[in-house]
Amino acid sequence: MALRLPLRPSLPDSLQTVRIDPSILFRVSGHATGEPYFGAWNRNRFDDPNPDPGSRFGTCYLGSSLAVAVAETILHDLKAVRGKFAVALALIMARYVIRFTGEPLLLANLAGNALRRLGGHAGLTGATSYTTPKRWSAAIHGHLDRVDGLLYMSRHLNDERAVVLFDRARGKLRMHGVTPLHQHLDFGQVATDLAIGLSP
């Protein structure tokens, strides 16, 4: 019998948390300014599902490495053909790698045994439906620990971690650097590792 993922986590009085330095995070963005940007569109995995757009909390998605940030953005909706991804050159040229500095971020841990103790499993970040992950995000956002966001396993690079920040973390980090994606020193290796090829 398949273990069903509960619609909401079983939250203890105190969440299992981790603190991370924002300087280790990567964000791939279509904008060279205005970051971190917190969207409230209710479209992504851990967005606020509140039906009232004016009352939603915003979210900002980042990766623990450049590879995660690329996999979760550039490759998010692409399918590999014969083990390779064809990515339009214009898309690569229009993206930037954003780095941050600031205060340590307090994140609810949704990986490993911390996730299991909340009643979760890999389906939280691996399933194509976002309905349950959004409800988990809203429940954790409302917890008294007032965490800055969530740490979880990337769906598109599932041996590395990703981060989603809630908009209340806005004051804790600021842009520290911006580099066009195609000029980033690590992009060539990331493109090789992820089998990214350029298409016209």
BELFEN-V538379 format. One record per helix or strand. SS is the DSSP state (H for helix, E for strand). FROM is the first residue (numbers start at 1). TO is the last residue. If there is no record, write none. Layout:
BEGIN
<<SS FROM TO> <SS FROM TO>>
END
This chain:
BEGIN
<<E 17 20> <H 22 24> <E 26 29> <E 39 39> <H 53 55> <E 59 63> <H 66 73> <E 81 81> <E 84 88> <H 89 93> <E 96 102> <E 105 110> <H 112 117> <H 123 126> <H 131 141> <E 149 153> <E 161 166> <H 167 172> <E 173 180> <H 181 183> <H 187 193> <E 196 199>>
END
